[in-house]
């Protein structure tokens, strides 16, 4: 089951990083180390650590942070069972949410602090907890939203924070929106990838990888096209066969004319009584030849013209 597997992995770090297990034991953080529900991630005075979660979410803890993973469950086939609840005891982080809260249960991703509970609904944001350890900043929970939206609140009230806005939840008072970011964000060292830039690179790479598939399909369709042309050409090649047969039939037609002419030639031999009778017979033979030539059925040109029209 997914719950039995590691919930996340430490991918990058700088400075001192450690993990406190549920049984109280502590481990020095190293890249590739796995984390699960019950673990508390701790960064030293100059420590930074990046965590990659199994749902695709990412987090970068700032120096002086304590973050305990209270609940985590992600199974691709069970969206309604999604859960990610963690407690920010001190310090803060930057995060990009994964699939949890973007599908089945929209309230499955929650960040708890000493003064508020923030419900994250698909976003990129910074969160910082101050307890008289943030210079001039008053104690409380600060949330700066870059993309998406967050609902934060306590027993005194709730506040929706949208992209480009900053919210502040003081102890024992309702949350309020601030006119500007008072210093919630932070700048990790170059060894820690910037979360937003990483997402942009991955999205760009995914789009580039998919694009050639469309080109390949188009090329395949183009390759198939000549097949139709070949078939058309084949049909055209067969067509002259009909013309050839017609021509053959036409070639035979003059035989009738020849026979008629032969009969006409023989006619004068039979008629011997007078020159006038011979002349009449020859004239009649000539008339028959002309009629045969003008008969469309026996006319080679007429027969070919009819077949060409059909073709």
C-alpha positions as CSV (number, residue, x, y, z in Angstrom):
1,X,0.0,0.0,0.0
2,X,1.1,3.6,-0.6
3,X,0.9,4.4,3.1
4,X,3.7,1.9,3.8
5,X,6.1,3.6,1.4
6,X,8.2,6.7,2.0
7,X,6.1,9.9,1.7
8,X,9.0,12.1,0.4
9,X,12.7,12.3,-0.2
10,X,15.4,14.8,0.6
11,X,16.8,15.9,-2.8
12,X,19.0,19.0,-2.0
13,X,20.4,20.6,1.1
14,X,22.8,23.2,2.4
15,X,24.1,23.6,5.9
16,X,22.9,21.5,8.9
17,X,19.8,19.4,8.4
18,X,18.4,16.6,10.6
19,X,15.4,14.4,10.9
20,X,13.8,13.5,14.3
21,X,11.9,10.2,14.0
22,X,8.7,9.4,15.8
23,X,10.6,7.3,18.4
24,X,12.8,10.4,19.3
25,X,15.9,9.3,17.5
26,X,17.7,11.8,15.3
27,X,19.4,11.3,12.0
28,X,21.7,13.6,10.1
29,X,20.0,14.5,6.8
30,X,21.7,13.5,3.6
31,X,20.4,13.7,-0.1
32,X,18.3,10.7,-0.9
33,X,17.1,10.2,2.7
34,X,13.4,9.2,2.9
35,X,10.8,10.9,5.1
36,X,7.4,9.7,6.3
37,X,4.5,10.7,8.5
38,X,5.7,11.1,12.1
39,X,9.1,12.6,11.1
40,X,10.1,16.1,12.0
41,X,12.4,18.0,9.6
42,X,14.9,20.4,11.3
43,X,17.2,22.9,9.7
44,X,20.0,24.6,11.5
45,X,20.9,28.3,11.7
46,X,22.1,28.3,8.1
47,X,20.4,25.1,6.9
48,X,18.1,24.7,3.9
49,X,16.5,21.4,2.6
50,X,14.3,20.5,-0.4
51,X,11.8,17.7,-0.1
52,X,10.1,16.0,-3.0
53,X,6.7,14.4,-2.1
54,X,5.1,11.4,-3.8
55,X,2.1,13.4,-5.1
56,X,4.5,15.7,-7.0
57,X,4.5,18.5,-4.4
58,X,7.8,20.2,-3.3
59,X,8.9,22.1,-0.2
60,X,12.1,24.1,0.7
61,X,12.6,24.7,4.4
62,X,14.3,27.9,5.5
63,X,16.9,28.1,8.3
64,X,15.8,27.6,11.9
65,X,12.7,25.6,10.9
66,X,10.9,22.7,12.6
67,X,8.2,21.0,10.5
68,X,6.5,17.8,11.6
69,X,4.6,15.6,9.1
70,X,1.5,14.5,11.0
71,X,-0.5,12.8,8.3
72,X,0.4,11.9,4.7
73,X,-1.5,9.5,2.4
74,X,-1.4,9.5,-1.4
75,X,-2.6,6.7,-3.7
76,X,-3.3,7.5,-7.4
77,X,-6.3,5.2,-7.4
78,X,-7.8,6.7,-4.2
79,X,-8.2,10.4,-4.6
80,X,-10.8,10.7,-1.8
81,X,-8.3,9.3,0.7
82,X,-5.7,12.0,0.0
83,X,-4.2,13.6,3.1
84,X,-1.3,15.9,3.9
85,X,-1.3,17.6,7.3
86,X,1.8,19.1,8.9
87,X,2.7,21.3,11.8
88,X,5.1,24.2,11.5
89,X,6.4,24.6,15.0
90,X,8.8,27.4,14.0
91,X,10.5,28.8,11.0
92,X,9.0,28.5,7.6
93,X,9.1,27.2,4.0
94,X,8.2,27.7,0.4
95,X,6.1,25.1,-1.4
96,X,4.3,24.1,-4.5
97,X,1.4,21.7,-3.9
98,X,1.1,18.4,-5.7
99,X,-2.0,16.4,-6.6
100,X,-3.3,16.4,-3.0
101,X,-6.1,19.0,-2.7
102,X,-6.4,19.2,-6.5
103,X,-8.6,16.2,-6.9
104,X,-11.0,14.2,-4.5
105,X,-10.7,16.1,-1.2
106,X,-10.1,19.8,-1.7
107,X,-9.4,20.3,2.0
108,X,-6.9,17.5,2.3
109,X,-3.8,19.7,2.4
110,X,-3.4,21.6,5.7
111,X,-0.6,23.6,7.4
112,X,-1.0,24.0,11.2
113,X,0.9,26.7,13.2
114,X,0.7,28.0,16.8
115,X,-1.8,30.7,15.7
116,X,-3.6,29.4,12.6
117,X,-4.6,26.5,10.3
118,X,-4.1,27.1,6.6
119,X,-6.0,25.1,4.0
120,X,-4.0,25.0,0.7
121,X,-5.9,24.5,-2.5
122,X,-3.4,24.0,-5.3
123,X,-0.9,26.8,-5.1
124,X,2.6,28.1,-4.7
125,X,3.2,30.0,-1.5
126,X,5.6,31.0,1.4
127,X,4.7,30.5,5.0
128,X,6.5,31.9,8.0
129,X,5.9,31.5,11.8
130,X,7.2,34.2,14.0
131,X,7.5,34.0,17.8
132,X,9.6,37.0,18.7
133,X,12.4,35.6,16.5
134,X,11.7,37.5,13.3
135,X,13.3,40.8,14.0
136,X,10.7,43.6,13.9
137,X,7.8,41.3,12.7
138,X,5.1,40.8,15.3
139,X,4.4,37.2,16.4
140,X,2.0,35.2,14.3
141,X,1.6,33.3,11.0
142,X,2.4,35.0,7.7
143,X,1.3,33.6,4.3
144,X,2.2,35.0,0.9
145,X,0.5,33.4,-2.0
146,X,2.1,33.5,-5.5
147,X,-0.3,31.3,-7.4
148,X,-3.7,29.7,-6.4
149,X,-5.5,30.4,-3.1
150,X,-5.3,29.7,0.6
151,X,-7.8,29.9,3.4
152,X,-6.3,30.7,6.7
153,X,-8.0,31.2,10.1
154,X,-8.4,30.4,13.8
155,X,-11.2,30.5,16.3
156,X,-11.6,34.2,15.8
157,X,-12.2,34.1,12.1
158,X,-11.1,33.1,8.6
159,X,-9.5,34.8,5.6
160,X,-9.2,33.9,1.9
161,X,-5.8,34.8,0.4
162,X,-5.5,34.9,-3.4
163,X,-2.5,35.2,-5.7
164,X,-0.4,38.2,-5.0
165,X,-1.8,38.7,-1.5
166,X,-0.3,38.3,2.0
167,X,-2.2,37.3,5.1
168,X,-1.3,37.6,8.8
169,X,-2.9,35.7,11.6
170,X,-1.8,37.0,15.0
171,X,-2.3,35.1,18.3
172,X,-5.9,35.3,19.6
173,X,-7.1,37.6,16.8
174,X,-8.7,37.1,13.4
175,X,-6.5,37.0,10.3
176,X,-6.0,40.2,8.3
177,X,-4.7,41.0,4.8
178,X,-1.5,43.0,4.7
179,X,-0.8,45.7,2.1
180,X,2.6,44.2,1.1
181,X,5.0,41.3,1.9
182,X,6.8,42.3,5.2
183,X,9.5,39.7,4.7
184,X,7.8,36.3,4.4
185,X,9.9,35.1,1.5
186,X,13.5,34.1,1.5
187,X,16.4,33.3,-1.0
188,X,17.8,29.8,-0.9
189,X,21.4,29.3,-2.0
190,X,22.2,28.3,-5.6
191,X,22.5,24.6,-4.5
192,X,18.8,24.5,-3.9
193,X,16.7,24.6,-7.1
194,X,14.1,27.4,-7.3
195,X,10.7,25.7,-7.2
196,X,8.9,27.9,-9.7
197,X,11.8,27.7,-12.2
198,X,11.9,23.9,-11.9
199,X,8.2,23.7,-12.7
200,X,8.5,25.9,-15.8
201,X,11.4,23.8,-17.1
202,X,9.4,20.5,-16.6
203,X,6.3,21.9,-18.2
204,X,8.3,23.2,-21.2
205,X,10.1,19.9,-21.6
206,X,6.8,17.9,-21.4
207,X,5.2,20.2,-24.1
208,X,8.3,19.8,-26.4
209,X,8.3,16.0,-26.0
210,X,4.6,15.7,-26.9
211,X,4.8,18.0,-30.0
212,X,6.7,15.7,-32.3
213,X,4.0,13.0,-31.9
214,X,1.6,15.2,-33.8
215,X,4.1,15.8,-36.5
216,X,4.7,12.0,-36.7
217,X,1.0,11.4,-37.1
218,X,0.8,14.0,-39.8
219,X,3.7,12.5,-41.6
220,X,2.1,9.1,-41.4
221,X,-1.1,10.5,-43.0
222,X,1.0,12.0,-45.7
223,X,2.7,8.7,-46.3
224,X,-0.6,7.0,-46.8
225,X,-1.9,9.5,-49.2
226,X,0.0,8.2,-52.3
227,X,-1.8,4.9,-51.9
228,X,-5.0,6.6,-53.1
229,X,-3.1,8.0,-56.0
230,X,-1.7,4.6,-56.9
231,X,-5.2,3.1,-56.9
232,X,-6.4,5.9,-59.1
233,X,-3.5,5.3,-61.4
234,X,-4.3,1.6,-61.5
235,X,-7.9,2.3,-62.4
236,X,-6.7,4.7,-65.2
237,X,-4.3,2.0,-66.4
238,X,-7.2,-0.5,-66.8
239,X,-9.4,2.0,-68.7
240,X,-7.5,1.7,-72.1
241,X,-8.5,-2.0,-72.1
242,X,-12.1,-1.0,-72.9
243,X,-10.9,1.4,-75.6
244,X,-8.7,-1.4,-77.0
245,X,-11.7,-3.7,-77.2
246,X,-13.8,-1.0,-78.8
247,X,-11.1,-0.4,-81.3
248,X,-10.9,-4.1,-82.1
249,X,-14.6,-4.2,-82.7
250,X,-14.3,-1.1,-84.8
251,X,-11.5,-2.8,-86.8
252,X,-13.9,-5.6,-87.7
253,X,-16.6,-3.3,-88.9
254,X,-15.1,-2.4,-92.3
255,X,-15.3,-6.1,-93.1
256,X,-19.0,-5.6,-93.7
257,X,-18.3,-2.7,-95.9
258,X,-15.7,-4.8,-97.8
259,X,-18.2,-7.6,-98.3
260,X,-20.8,-5.1,-99.5
261,X,-18.3,-3.7,-101.9
262,X,-17.4,-7.2,-103.1
263,X,-21.1,-8.0,-103.7
264,X,-21.3,-4.7,-105.6
265,X,-18.3,-5.6,-107.6
266,X,-19.9,-8.9,-108.6
267,X,-23.2,-7.3,-109.5
268,X,-22.1,-5.8,-112.9
269,X,-20.9,-9.3,-113.9
270,X,-24.5,-10.6,-113.5
271,X,-26.1,-7.7,-115.3
272,X,-25.1,-8.1,-119.0
273,X,-28.1,-7.0,-121.0
274,X,-27.5,-3.2,-121.3
275,X,-25.0,-0.6,-120.3
276,X,-27.8,1.4,-118.5
277,X,-28.7,-1.6,-116.3
278,X,-25.0,-2.0,-115.4
279,X,-24.8,1.7,-114.5
280,X,-27.8,1.4,-112.3
281,X,-26.4,-1.6,-110.5
282,X,-23.1,0.2,-109.9
283,X,-25.0,3.2,-108.7
284,X,-27.0,1.1,-106.3
285,X,-23.9,-0.6,-105.0
286,X,-22.3,2.8,-104.3
287,X,-25.4,3.9,-102.5
288,X,-25.2,0.9,-100.2
289,X,-21.5,1.6,-99.4
290,X,-22.4,5.2,-98.5
291,X,-25.3,4.1,-96.3
292,X,-23.0,1.6,-94.5
293,X,-20.4,4.3,-94.0
294,X,-23.1,6.7,-92.6
295,X,-24.6,4.1,-90.3
296,X,-23.5,4.9,-86.7
297,X,-23.5,1.3,-85.8
298,X,-20.9,0.4,-88.3
299,X,-18.9,3.7,-88.1
300,X,-15.6,3.1,-86.3
301,X,-15.4,6.7,-85.3
302,X,-18.9,6.6,-84.0
303,X,-18.3,3.5,-82.0
304,X,-15.1,4.8,-80.4
305,X,-16.8,8.1,-79.6
306,X,-19.6,6.3,-77.7
307,X,-17.2,4.3,-75.6
308,X,-15.1,7.3,-74.8
309,X,-18.2,9.1,-73.5
310,X,-18.9,6.1,-71.2
311,X,-15.3,6.2,-69.9
